[in-house]
Amino acid sequence: MALLTHSDMPAEWPITAAPSGGRDKQASTAFAAAGGSRLAAIVQDLFLSPDARLTEQERSLMTAMLHGLIERIAVEIRARLLPEAAASCDAGAPELIADLTRAGLVQDQALVALLLRRADVQRIASSGRGGRSTLQGWTASQDADVAAAAMTLVAGRGRGRDRFGRVSLDLSDLSAPLAHGLVVAVAAALGRRCQEPSDAEVADAAHDLLSTLAELSSPEEMEMALVEALGAEGRRAPGLLVSLAEEGDAPVLAAVLAAEACIPSGEAWDALLGGAESLALLLRLAGVPRGEAAALLASAGPALGIGDPVRAIEAFDAMSAERVEEARAELVLPSAYRNARRIIARHG
């Protein structure tokens, strides 16, 4: 059988027909660009280190939290429009996120870091033992400040979960700049898909939403408030760190270690989940006795991503006092300053 040439192909085969210029040429260029973009993403994903790759559980939970956050923002904006106008704005979170993603308006490092932290909190908590927790015990403390701080944290954690008990993200959890940028971006994406309201009306609705945001403490702030109420004596209670680790309460564990190490809580959280050497350094910075450090690593190592607790305790033993103090001096510097200094040094 003779092979068909492009000139023999009937016109109803547009996909296999050779581009003839004009619109066909534009379409061909668009397909090539899309294919190249996907291939670049696949290459990056294929050779990504397993240690850096999201687990399916993390990816699923982070996606659900992002969709829930965008949907809640859109609902709040629509609620501030006239009923007829709001009815024409029926775009859901998937469409809005697709628009924002294409425009590069949702790929914010601070937002992704917050989503990842919430996902890690959920993962580690699910690996903890059941029963009455240390946090619940603090709510009945004889110290009124500790009891009040513990109750505030319990209530705050309840607020940060959906009806299925999974962690969620709300506008009140975001920093003011991040919340402002995200609300404005969602409003713009929503306004583009609305039929009835004008851009001015949608922009006014977004402004009204931002002006009514309550000044609520984030979970991280509530955890640090509890740790401050405990005081040095309470933070150093025998077995406290191991109990928090076994219960899967990584946020309070990180807050306690941050206070004892005199470093920012965000740095302590990163170190807690940063691998064997990073966690060993955090424990040394916090002055944790070797026996308690070994017990913590043995009980919570797998949940914290420590495959070999022995390696971590060896790193703990090998660190000199000078190395620990050098790390402390570095970690107390503002993160923006440190990042800028690294970039300058890299290009110097």
Buried (B, 14 or more C-beta within 10 A) or exposed (E): EEEEEEEEEEEEEEEEBEBEEEEEEEEEEEEEEEEEEEEEEEEEEEEEEEEEEBEEEBEEBBBBBBBBBBBBBBEBBBEBBEEEBBEBBEBEBEBBBEBBEEEEBBEBEEBEEBBBBBBBBBBBBEBBEEEEBBBEEBBEBEBEBBBBBBBBBBEBBEEBEEEEEBBBBBBBBBEEEBBBBBBBBBBBBBBEBBEBBEEEBBBBBBBEBBEEBEEEBBBBBBBBBBBBBBEEEBBBEEEBBBBBBBBBBBBBBBBBBBBBBEBBBBBBBBBBBBBBBBBBBBBBBBEBEEEBBBBBBBBBBEBBBBEEBEBBBEBBEEBEEEEBEEBBEEBEEEEEEBEEEEEEEEEE
